[in-house]
Amino acid sequence: MGTPVFYYFDSGKIDEFLAYRIAGELEEVQLVPSASNASYLYAPVIRVQKMPEPLAGKKEFNDKFMSVEVENVPSLVKVGAYKTLFEEPPLPLFAFKNGSAWVIGTFARIDDYEEASIFFYTRSKDSPTGFVRYSYDKITESIFVRRTDEPGYHYIKVVKLAEPHPLVQF
């Protein structure tokens, strides 16, 4: 809705790159001084000197995305994975606690206009793990997993947020 959103975490260490890899059931993430190990994916650490005034310290947003609750995880996977049909990566799923339940959802556009994005979500009693494993042949068997190395499946990353998403209304 015209406002950039930055996800961050506080860390005592500052370095040049965020290194990421999956090894079996382990997701390994660390800050490193150089992007020199080919077994990792890297994201650069950008040191922002000053945020634009409208974003400085902003935690609440007046405008929020509409939300649509879907029946289950397979329905949510269909929303998150539709971009793979156009050879794009799947949309990440965001998970956060809402009372005693976990809300797991993704933002998707309903047409070609950014302003028409909707937060599609489902609820779960159980804490989701790192990925949702799915197959187009067996979409109803979509489950949460820690590994991404089983052949014949696709995976959607689940990002756990420390607090409810500030752009979501229920």
C-alpha positions in Angstrom: 0.0 0.0 0.0 2.8 2.3 -0.9 4.8 1.8 2.3 8.0 -0.2 2.3 8.2 -2.9 5.1 11.6 -3.9 6.6 12.0 -7.1 8.6 14.9 -7.1 11.0 16.4 -8.6 14.1 18.7 -7.2 16.8 22.1 -8.7 16.8 25.2 -8.0 18.9 27.4 -8.8 15.9 27.7 -6.7 12.8 29.3 -8.1 9.6 29.2 -7.7 5.9 26.9 -10.6 4.8 24.2 -12.9 6.1 25.2 -16.4 5.1 22.4 -19.0 4.8 22.2 -22.7 4.0 20.2 -25.8 4.7 22.0 -29.0 5.8 19.6 -31.8 6.6 17.1 -30.6 9.2 19.3 -27.7 10.1 19.0 -24.2 8.8 22.2 -22.4 9.3 22.3 -18.6 9.4 25.3 -16.5 10.4 26.9 -13.1 9.9 30.2 -13.3 8.0 32.8 -10.9 6.8 32.9 -12.2 3.2 30.9 -14.2 0.7 33.5 -16.8 0.0 32.0 -20.2 0.8 30.0 -21.5 -2.2 27.9 -23.8 0.0 26.0 -20.8 1.4 23.6 -18.3 -0.1 24.5 -14.7 0.8 22.5 -11.5 1.4 24.5 -8.3 1.9 24.2 -6.4 5.2 23.3 -2.8 4.4 24.1 -0.2 7.1 21.4 2.4 6.9 22.6 5.8 8.1 19.2 7.4 8.4 15.7 6.1 7.6 13.2 8.4 5.8 11.1 10.4 8.2 7.8 8.6 7.5 9.5 5.2 8.3 11.6 6.3 11.3 10.3 4.3 14.4 7.0 3.4 12.7 5.5 0.3 14.3 1.8 0.8 13.5 0.2 1.3 10.1 -3.2 3.0 9.6 -3.9 1.1 6.4 -4.0 -2.6 6.8 -4.5 -5.4 4.3 -7.8 -7.2 4.2 -7.6 -10.8 5.4 -9.2 -14.0 4.0 -9.1 -17.1 6.2 -8.7 -20.3 4.1 -9.7 -23.8 5.3 -6.3 -25.4 5.7 -2.5 -25.5 4.8 -3.1 -27.0 1.4 -5.4 -24.1 0.5 -2.8 -21.7 1.7 -0.1 -23.5 -0.4 -2.2 -23.0 -3.5 -2.2 -19.3 -2.9 1.6 -19.1 -2.0 2.7 -21.4 -4.8 0.8 -20.0 -7.8 3.8 -17.9 -8.8 5.8 -21.0 -9.5 3.5 -21.6 -12.5 5.1 -18.5 -14.0 8.7 -19.7 -13.1 8.9 -17.3 -10.1 9.7 -18.4 -6.5 6.8 -19.1 -4.2 5.5 -16.4 -1.8 6.9 -16.9 1.7 4.5 -17.7 4.5 4.5 -15.6 7.6 3.7 -17.2 11.0 2.9 -15.4 14.3 1.0 -16.1 17.5 -2.5 -14.7 17.9 -3.7 -15.8 21.3 -3.2 -19.5 21.7 -3.1 -20.2 18.0 -0.6 -19.7 15.2 -1.6 -17.6 12.2 0.1 -18.7 9.0 -0.4 -16.7 5.9 0.9 -14.9 2.8 0.2 -11.7 0.9 -1.1 -12.2 -2.7 -2.6 -9.9 -5.3 -6.0 -10.7 -6.6 -5.3 -8.8 -9.9 -2.5 -6.8 -11.5 -2.7 -3.9 -9.0 -0.4 -3.8 -5.9 -3.2 -2.1 -3.9 -5.4 -5.2 -4.2 -3.2 -7.5 -2.2 -4.9 -9.6 0.5 -3.5 -11.6 3.4 -4.6 -15.2 3.0 -4.2 -17.2 6.2 -5.1 -20.3 8.2 -4.8 -21.1 11.9 -2.9 -23.9 13.6 -2.6 -25.1 17.2 0.9 -26.3 16.4 3.9 -24.1 15.9 4.9 -24.4 12.2 8.4 -25.5 11.3 10.8 -24.0 8.7 9.1 -25.1 5.4 5.9 -26.4 3.9 6.5 -29.4 1.6 4.1 -29.8 -1.2 3.6 -31.5 -4.6 1.2 -30.5 -7.3 0.2 -34.2 -7.6 -0.6 -34.5 -3.9 -1.5 -30.9 -2.8 -3.8 -32.2 0.0 -0.7 -33.9 1.6 1.1 -30.6 2.2 2.9 -30.6 5.6 5.4 -28.7 7.6 9.0 -30.0 7.5 12.5 -29.1 8.5 14.3 -30.6 5.5 14.2 -29.5 1.9 16.0 -32.4 0.3 13.3 -34.9 -0.6 13.1 -35.3 -4.4 9.8 -34.7 -6.1 8.6 -31.9 -3.8 8.5 -28.1 -3.7 9.1 -26.1 -0.6 7.7 -22.8 0.8 9.7 -21.0 3.5 7.9 -20.2 6.7 9.1 -17.0 8.4 8.2 -16.8 12.1 7.6 -13.3 13.3 8.1 -12.3 17.0 4.9 -10.3 17.0 1.7 -10.2 14.9 2.2 -8.7 11.4 1.6 -4.9 11.6 -0.1 -4.8 8.2 -2.7 -7.5 8.9 -6.3 -6.9 10.1 -8.6 -9.7 11.2 
